[in-house]
């Protein structure tokens, strides 16, 4: 090997090798499914924010009668199955009873059982807000979508809070 070839080889190995490694790493990350990034239950504050944002968005849709924004925040499979009009029809009883539970913003949710990720990769969050005289109970399921957890299922009801 000539002296010039050795110098070129040393130049390539010293200056380009880190870039080659970085390019290879970025290339490999492109093939990692986004769902792998979300296989764990979020920590306390992000979980509370996720639950409250989902329920308050639903509440706003119910109070205003406009489910368009709520619909846009749902996971793609949920949006494909339920149009804004179908959501409005599904939760018609909430509107008829004039249920407004925006008070939950001031309370910490009680998870019962603790939130978990099931075998299908869905984040399952069940519980209630300890509001009085009426409690807000929820059963939510989220899937990874667009790099974040998004609703795939929502069940909400209210009931009288138990007497102390």
C-alpha positions as CSV (number, residue, x, y, z in Angstrom):
1,X,0.0,0.0,0.0
2,X,1.4,3.4,-0.9
3,X,2.0,6.2,1.6
4,X,-0.8,8.2,0.0
5,X,-3.2,5.3,0.3
6,X,-2.4,4.9,4.0
7,X,-2.9,8.6,4.6
8,X,-6.3,8.5,2.8
9,X,-7.3,5.4,4.8
10,X,-6.3,7.1,8.1
11,X,-8.2,10.3,7.1
12,X,-11.3,8.3,6.3
13,X,-11.1,6.2,9.5
14,X,-10.5,9.2,11.8
15,X,-12.9,11.7,10.3
16,X,-15.6,9.8,8.5
17,X,-16.0,6.7,10.7
18,X,-18.0,8.5,13.4
19,X,-20.4,9.8,10.7
20,X,-20.7,6.3,9.1
21,X,-21.6,4.9,12.5
22,X,-24.1,7.7,13.1
23,X,-25.7,7.2,9.7
24,X,-26.0,3.4,10.4
25,X,-27.6,4.1,13.8
26,X,-30.1,6.5,12.3
27,X,-30.9,4.0,9.5
28,X,-31.5,1.2,12.0
29,X,-33.8,3.5,14.1
30,X,-35.9,4.1,11.0
31,X,-36.9,0.4,11.1
32,X,-37.9,0.4,14.8
33,X,-41.7,0.4,15.1
34,X,-43.0,3.5,17.0
35,X,-45.0,1.3,19.3
36,X,-41.9,0.0,21.0
37,X,-41.4,3.5,22.4
38,X,-44.6,3.2,24.4
39,X,-44.7,-0.1,26.2
40,X,-44.7,1.2,29.7
41,X,-47.3,3.0,31.8
42,X,-46.5,6.8,31.8
43,X,-45.3,8.1,35.2
44,X,-47.7,9.8,37.5
45,X,-47.9,13.4,36.1
46,X,-48.0,12.5,32.4
47,X,-50.7,9.8,33.1
48,X,-52.8,12.3,35.1
49,X,-52.4,14.8,32.2
50,X,-53.4,12.2,29.6
51,X,-56.5,11.1,31.6
52,X,-57.6,14.7,32.3
53,X,-57.0,15.9,28.8
54,X,-59.0,13.1,27.3
55,X,-61.9,13.5,29.7
56,X,-62.0,17.3,29.5
57,X,-61.9,17.1,25.7
58,X,-64.8,14.7,25.9
59,X,-66.6,17.0,28.4
60,X,-66.1,20.0,26.1
61,X,-67.6,18.1,23.2
62,X,-70.5,17.0,25.3
63,X,-71.3,20.5,26.7
64,X,-70.9,22.3,23.3
65,X,-72.5,19.5,21.2
66,X,-69.5,19.8,18.8
67,X,-67.5,16.5,18.8
68,X,-65.1,17.6,15.9
69,X,-62.1,18.5,18.1
70,X,-62.6,15.5,20.4
71,X,-62.8,13.3,17.3
72,X,-59.6,14.7,15.9
73,X,-57.7,13.7,19.1
74,X,-58.7,10.1,18.9
75,X,-56.6,7.2,17.6
76,X,-57.0,6.6,13.9
77,X,-58.9,3.3,14.3
78,X,-61.3,5.0,16.7
79,X,-61.8,7.9,14.3
80,X,-62.4,5.5,11.4
81,X,-65.1,3.7,13.4
82,X,-66.8,6.7,14.9
83,X,-67.6,9.9,13.1
84,X,-68.2,13.1,15.2
85,X,-71.9,12.7,14.5
86,X,-71.9,9.1,15.7
87,X,-70.0,10.1,18.9
88,X,-72.6,12.8,19.5
89,X,-75.4,10.2,19.2
90,X,-73.5,7.7,21.4
91,X,-73.2,10.2,24.2
92,X,-76.6,11.7,23.7
93,X,-77.7,10.9,27.3
94,X,-74.9,13.0,28.7
95,X,-76.1,16.0,26.7
96,X,-79.7,15.4,27.7
97,X,-78.8,15.2,31.4
98,X,-76.6,18.3,31.0
99,X,-73.7,16.5,32.6
100,X,-70.7,18.8,32.9
101,X,-67.8,17.5,34.9
102,X,-65.1,20.1,34.2
103,X,-64.5,20.1,38.0
104,X,-62.2,17.1,37.6
105,X,-59.5,19.5,36.5
106,X,-59.1,20.3,40.2
107,X,-58.9,16.7,41.4
108,X,-56.3,13.9,41.2
109,X,-57.7,10.7,39.7
110,X,-57.9,7.5,41.7
111,X,-56.8,4.6,39.6
112,X,-58.6,1.3,40.4
113,X,-56.9,-0.9,39.5
114,X,-53.5,0.7,38.8
115,X,-53.0,1.6,35.1
116,X,-51.3,-1.1,33.0
117,X,-50.3,-2.0,29.5
118,X,-52.1,-5.2,28.3
119,X,-50.8,-7.9,26.1
120,X,-52.1,-6.1,23.0
121,X,-50.0,-3.0,23.9
122,X,-53.0,-0.9,25.0
123,X,-52.7,1.4,28.0
124,X,-55.7,0.6,30.2
125,X,-56.7,3.2,32.8
126,X,-59.7,2.8,35.0
127,X,-60.8,4.7,38.1
128,X,-62.7,7.8,39.2
129,X,-62.4,11.3,40.4
130,X,-63.4,11.8,44.1
131,X,-65.8,14.6,43.3
132,X,-68.9,15.2,45.5
133,X,-71.8,14.8,45.5
134,X,-71.3,13.0,42.2
135,X,-68.3,10.9,41.2
136,X,-67.0,10.7,37.7
137,X,-65.9,7.1,36.8
138,X,-63.8,6.3,33.7
139,X,-62.6,3.3,31.8
140,X,-60.1,4.4,29.1
141,X,-57.9,2.5,26.7
142,X,-55.1,4.1,24.6
143,X,-52.9,2.9,21.8
144,X,-49.6,4.3,20.6
145,X,-50.5,6.6,17.6
146,X,-48.4,9.4,16.0
147,X,-45.8,9.0,18.8
148,X,-48.2,9.4,21.7
149,X,-51.0,7.6,23.5
150,X,-54.4,8.2,21.9
151,X,-57.8,7.0,22.9
152,X,-59.1,3.8,21.3
153,X,-61.9,3.3,23.9
154,X,-63.8,5.5,26.4
155,X,-66.5,4.7,28.9
156,X,-67.6,7.5,31.3
157,X,-70.3,7.6,33.8
158,X,-71.3,9.5,36.9
159,X,-72.7,8.1,40.1
160,X,-73.5,9.3,43.6
161,X,-70.3,9.4,45.8
162,X,-70.5,7.1,48.7
163,X,-71.3,8.7,52.1
164,X,-68.2,8.9,54.4
